[in-house]
Amino acid sequence: RLAVADPAHRGLLGPNDLAPAVLEVEPRIEPYLCSVATITDDFAISGSGATIALAAAPGAQEELARRHPEARVFSCRTLIRDAYRLRIYPVGGATG
């Protein structure tokens, strides 16, 4: 999202006050943001502008990859604590 603050927004991702600076330095990111905005209103740009994160419906990854074949589009998810520990300590290492 490009807005620095939007009290009406109740999505997963919040505003980024560095977004305007990113767009000033790297205007090539704007078409990506506009494209993402047509898929979901729940997105954010990283402070460096290197990443756009979004919470979207199934099929969004494929659609963005189709629209922007030059971009790397990855899927990710949040892990609950136990799933994270299992990935970090696969043989039951640290607990607690």
N, C-alpha and C positions, 0 to 999 in steps of 0.2 A: 504494500500500500504506500502511496505517496504522501498521504496525510501525516503530519507530525503527531496529531492527536485527534481522535474521533470518539467522543464519549458515547456515541450511539452504537459503536462497533462492539459486539460481544463475541467475537470469534476466538479461535485458539491463539492466533498470532497478533501481537500488538503493534503499535506504531514504531517507526524508526526515525529519530530526529536527524540521522545522517543521510537519509535517502535523497533529499534535495542536493546535498553536496556530491553524492555519487553521480547523480544525473548531470550535474554541471561538469564534472571531470570526465565522465564517460557516458555521453549521450546515446551510445549504441545500445545501452541496456534498456532504454525506453520501449522499443518494440516488444521486447520480451515481457515487460511489465504489462503492457497493453494487452498482449495475448493472454497472459495469465488472468487478467481481470475479466476476460470474457468467459472464463471457466469457473472462477470462484472469487468471492470478495474477501476470502480469508487467506491472505498471502502477505509475505514480508520480504524485504530485501536486506541482505546482510550489510553491515557497516561499510565493508570494502566494496560491495556491489558484486562480489564474485558468486554469490548464491542468492537464489530466490526460493524461499520455502513456501509451500502451500498445503492447505488441507482441502482436499477435493474428492469428488466422487470417483468411483472406479472408471477407468478409461481415460482419465486426464493425462496420465503419463504418456500413453500412446498418442493421444491427440497433440500434445505439445511436441513430442518427438517428430510427428508428421509435419507440423507447422514449421519446426525449426531443426532441420536435419543436421545443421552445423553445431548444435548445442548438445551437451551431455545432460541427459535427463535420467535421474535416479529416483528410485522409490525408497522410502525409509519409514520407520515406525518407531514409536516410543516403546521401550521395554519396561515392564514392571521390575521391581528390584530383584526378585528371584530369578527371572530370566536373564537379567544383566549379570548376576553373579555366576550363573551357569555358563555364560559365554566367556567370562573372564577367568573363572576357575573351573574348567570342564570336569575335573576329577574330584570335585567336592572340597576344594581348598578352603579358603576363608569363609567364615560364617558370621552371622550376627547382624 
